[in-house]
Amino acid sequence: MSFGGSAPRAARKHCRSHGRPLLLLALALVWGAHAGHADGIPDADYAAELATRPAAAVVGAPADPHPNETPPRVEAPDPAARLPKGGSAVEYWDLTSEFDSGHHLFVRFAITNEGPGDQLGFATGELIDPEGESTHFRNGRQKSRWTLSRDRLRLDIGKSHLDLHGPRYRLEVTKSYVKIDISFAPRAGMVIPAGVAPEGYGLDLLALASPTEGTIWLEGMSNGLKLQGRTAAVHTVVRNSETKLVQRRIELFSQRSLRQSSQQSPRETGTALYVVDFTAPSGKRSRWLRALDETRGPGQDDRLISETRFDIDLGGDLFPPGKNGRKRRHEDYWIPGHLGLRGDAVMGKATLTEALVERDPLSDLPQPLRFLAGRKSSPRRVWSMAKITVTLKPGSGPLPLQFQNRGVAAINFTNALTRR
């Protein structure tokens, strides 16, 4: 029984299937994974290794700071694996890439202590072409069958590789039916402010609208296709059971850039926006907004903005109810059709349009593991296009920042959540 080999390309607009917990995807992948690397994760104690790391970098004050903007000194996030202890701990790196060609790429690398053993490694991804056809790829390995570099900045899981060394991060996937090789530089990073996410739940924004270049190849292509675009990278570390901390996580990515040229050197410039909204099993919600302004002119630093003092009103349905009042499975996982942002410095709306892909991470899990997995939790992952119209008023000096772009919304459930 193998889960690491070739799989047929999924030619459909989006998957029609229930979600299952990503941490349990490791169970399926590990039980059926064929032999991978011979070397495993270094067994050195994390605390001892952490003591040898250099102190986290600090980002200096942006030009012309204003009272409502990000504080002058911001801790730069560390992309290295934390390897949290505990049987329910999990951490993962999510990449969200949008390309000028119309392709989209969503990738997750994860390490989890759930299942048989600890530090199970797995990588999953979706490559979506401009026509909406999705190609899914995955790799999974037990601790002794995948490798993590000693500085914990490179993960090699089967034929999926994520290198977080500077100056450019790199993703490589080599399967019989899909090949991906892209790179991008980290920038506009920030650790999520204290009190936004539940205790024991950490989130680092490693990159936002980072210029990206690389090559993709799909089965049937004679040659690889060169792509350019933008990527966001988010690192999540959960030291407790994620299902007990967050039931739904909604993320908005506005990464469209403007092309500005000068006599010296042209560069991608513009504004970029990241919004995350958490819903706890208790119903309590919290949120964070991170914005990047690159339009300040020659000699001026990019402006970085952080905001938590706003509300998000959820309404409508991405998946309309069934005809004649018949209940559809989508109603068990309410995905709002629009998100209204409002606050003293934030005003706007994001409208979710067509779903790009709806993923059941454990759709290939054999029985009885599928039955056992479903008894613990039942998540789902959905990505959708979004029309984003948001205005930020960061202080009294500069003009308001305008976001009027098509972006991406990512919705992750750890368990079903109906409309409240």
N, C-alpha and C positions, 0 to 999 in steps of 0.2 A: 504494500500500500504506500503510494508516494504522493506527496503534495508539492514537490519542488520542481517537477518537470514541466514540459510544454503544456499549454492550454490553448484551446481555440479562441480566436478573436471574437469578442462580443459585439455584434453589429446591431445596436439598438440605441434609441435615444436615451433611455435610462432603465435601470433594472427595476423589476417589479417584485421585490422580495422583502420579507421581514428582516430586521437587523438582529445581530447577536453580538455579544461583548467581544471587543477587540482583544482583551486580555485572554479570552478563551480561544481566539484564533491561534494563539501559540500552542494550545493543546493539540489542535488538528495538525498544525505544521510539524510539531515535534514528534508526534506519534508516527507520522508518515514520512518524515524527512529522510532523504538518503544521505550518505556520508558527505560531510563538508570538509572544512579545514581541520587539520589535526590539532592545532593549538587552540586553547581556550582562553577565557578571560583571565588576566593576572589575578592571583588570589591575595595579593598584598592588601592589608587592612586599609580601608578608605581613609580613615582619619590620619594615619601615618603618611599616606600619599598626599593628602590634601595639605598637610603641613609643609610640603616641599614645593607647592605651587606658588607662583608669584601672586602678589595681591591683585585684586580685580582693578582694572583700569577705571579711571574716572574721566568723564567727559567734561570738558571745560564749559564755561558759560557761553551761550549763544550771543551773537551781537544784538545790542539793544534789547535786553530782556525786559519783560513786562510783568506786572504783578500777577496776572492770571495764567501765566505760562509755566512751563516746566521749571522747577527750581534750578538755580544756576549749576549745581553740581549733581550729576546723575550717575549712578553706578552702572557701568557697562556690563551686560550679562556675559556669563561664562558659558560657552556652548558645550563644554566637556561633560561626559556622562557622570552622574552623581552616584549611581548604583545604590539607591536607598535600601536600607535593611527592612525586613519584615515580610511576612507571607503575602500581604496584599499590595505591596509597593509596585509601582510601575512608572516608567518614564518613556517619553516618546518625542521625536522630532518630526514636525509636519512642514512640508514644503508645498506652497501654493504658487504655481507658475502660470502666467498668461503670456502667450506669444503673439507677435504681430501677425503671424500666419492664420490665427484663429484657433490654434491648438491650445489645450489646457492640460496641465499635469498636476496631479495631487498625489503626494507620496508621504508615507509614514514609516519611520524606523522606530522600533520599540524594544525595550527590555522589560520583562515582567518576572515577578517572583511567583505569580499564580501558576497553578498546574503542578505537574510532576517535577520537582526540583526547583531551583531558582535561577535567575538571570537567563531566562530563555530569550533568544533574540529572533525577531521577525521583521520583515520588510514587506509592505504592500503598496500598490500604487494603481492609479488610473490615468491612462493617456487618452485624451478625447480629441478627435480630429474635428475640423471645421464643420463637418456634416453631422456631428453629434454621436458618431460611432465610438464606443469605448473599448479599450484594450486593457485588461486587468493583468497584473503580474504580482507574484508573491514569492518569498523565500522564508523558511523558518528553520531554526537549528537549536539543539540543546546547547547548554553552556560550553561543553567541551568541543562543540562542532562549529563554533563561530568565533571570530576574534575581535578584540577591542585593543587598540594600541595602548601602550603603557601610559601615555598622557591622556588617554580616554577621549581622543578627538577624531578617531577613525574607526568606523564600524564596517566589518566585512561579514555579511550574512549570506552564505551561498554565493550567488552571482549578482548580489546587490551590494553596492558599496557607497558609503557616505563619508566623505573626508571633510572635517571641519577645521582643518589647519588654514591659517591665513597665508597669503593675502586674499585667496579666493577659495570658497567652499566648492566642493565638486560632488556630483552624483553620477554614478555609473551603474547601469543595469544591462546585463547581457543574457538574454534568453533566446531560445530558438526562433521565437516569433516577434520579439521586440528588442531593440537596443536603444539605450538612452545614454547620452554623455553631455552633461551641461555643467556650467560653472558660473558662480556669481560671487560678488564680494559682500561681506557682512557690512551693514550700515543701519543707522537710525534705530539702534537697539536700545532696549530698556527693560529692566526687571519690573514686573507688575507692582504697583504701589501696595504697601501693606494694607490689609483690611478689605481688599477687593475680592480676592478668592478666599475660600475657606481655609482654616488653619490646616497645615499639612499639604496644601496644594500650591505649587509654585509654577509660574509661567514667565518665560523670558522671550521677548521679541528680539530675535537675532538679526533680522533683515526685513526691510520693507521697501518694495518697489526697487529692488536692487537690479541694475542692468544685468541681463543674463544672455549667454550665448552658448550654443552647442549644436549637437546633431541628434536626430532621431531616425530610426529605421524600423519599419513594420514589415511583416511578412507580405511578400508580393511586390515590394519596392525593389527596383534594380540598384538604386544607390540611396545613401543616407540623405536626409533633408536637413539643411542648415537652418537654424532658427535663432531669432533674437526676441527678447521679451523682458519680463520683470518677474522677480520672485520675492515672496515673503517666507520667512523661516521662523517657526515658533517652537520653543523647547518647553515641554511640560514635565514636571516632576511631582508625582503623587505619592506621599509617604504612608497614606492610609488607603482604605478601600475607596476607589473612585466612585463606586455606586452609592456609597453613603455620604459623599460630599457634593457631587454635582450630578443632577439628573439630565440636564440639557445645557449645552454650550453652543451659543450662536456666535459666529464670527463674520465680520464684513471686511472685505479687502477692496480698496479702491487704489489701483496701482498704475493707472494710465498716466503716461508722461508726455510732456510737450518737447518738441525738438527745437532747441535754440542753437543758432550757429553764430560764430563770431569769426573775425579774421584770423584769430589764433587757433582756436580749436572748438569744434562743435561738441555739444554734450546734451545728454538727456536731462531735462529739467521739468519742474512742475510741482504738483502737490500730491501727496499720498496719504491715505487714511486707513487705520486699522481700528475696529471696534469689536469688543468681546462682551458678551452678556451671559452671566451664569444664573441658572435656576437650581437651587438646592432641593433635595427631596421634600423639605418642609415647605417649599414654595417661596422661600426668601430669594430675592434676586439682587445682583450687584453687577457693575459694569465698569468698563475702562475704555478710553479713547486715546489713541496715539496718532499724531499727525506730523507730517514732514513737509516743510515748505522750502523748495529749492529756488525760488524765484526772486531772491533778494538782491541780485545784481553782483557785478564784479567786486571782488575783495570782501564780500560779506559771507559769513558762515550760514549754512542751512539752519533754518529755524525749527526746533523740535518742541512739540506741544504735547502735554499730558493733561487729561481731564477726567475726573470721576464725578463731578457735580452736575449730573444731568440724569434724566429719566428716559426710558425707552418704552413706548407704548406699542404693544403687539396687537395686530388685528388682521382680519381676513384669513384666507386659507390658500396656501400654495397648491394643495390638492383639494379641489372642491368636493363637498359631500356627494355620496352616490345618489343616483336617481331614485325618486319616490321614497326618499328618506332612508334608503337602505344604507346600513353602516358599512363603510369600507375600512380596511385595515389601516389606512393612512390616518384615520381619525384617532387611533390609539396613540399616534405620535404627532401631536399637533405642530405643524410648521406654519407660522404666520405668513400671510401674503405680503404684509408690509410692516415696517418698523418705523415708528415716529420718534425722533430724537428731539428733546427739548430741555433747555436749561438756560441759565443766564448768558453763557458763552457758546451754547450749542443749539442749533435749530435746523431741522431738516427731516428727510424721509428716505428710506430705502425700500424699494418695491421689488420683491422677488418675482421673476418672470418664469422662464422655462427651467425645469430641473435638468441639469447636465447628467447626473448619474445618482442613483439610489443604490446603496451597496449593503448586501448581507455579507459581512466578513467571514461568516462560517458556513456559507452556502455549500461548500464542498466537504464539510465535516461529516464523516460516516457515523451511523448509529453503532453503538449506543451513546457515543460521545456527544452527539448533537442533542439528544434528550437530556443528558446530564448537564450540559452547558445551559440549556434553556431553563433549568430549574433555578439557576442562580440569578441571572439577569438577562435582559433581552434588548440590547441597544440597536441602533441604526445610525448610518452615516448618509447624509444627503448633501450634494453640492448643487447650487442653483446660480444662474445668472441673476444679477441685481442691478437695478437702475438707481443710482445713488445721487441724491441732491441734498447736500448738507452745507451749511454756512457756519464757520467758526469766527468768533470775535475775540481773539486772544489779546486782551489789553486794549488800551486806548490809542496806541501809536499807529501801527500799520493798518492798512485796509483789511477788511474781513477776508478770510480765505474761503474760496468757493470750490465745492466739489460737485461737478455735474458730469459724472462718468458712468459707464457700464462697468460693474465690478463683479465680484464673486461672493456669495454667501455660503458658508459651511456650517451645517447643523449636525451636531453629534449628540446622540442620546445614549445614556447608560441603561435606561429603562423607559418603558412607555410613559408618555406624559400627554394626557388629553387637555383640551382647552379649558382654561380656568378663568 
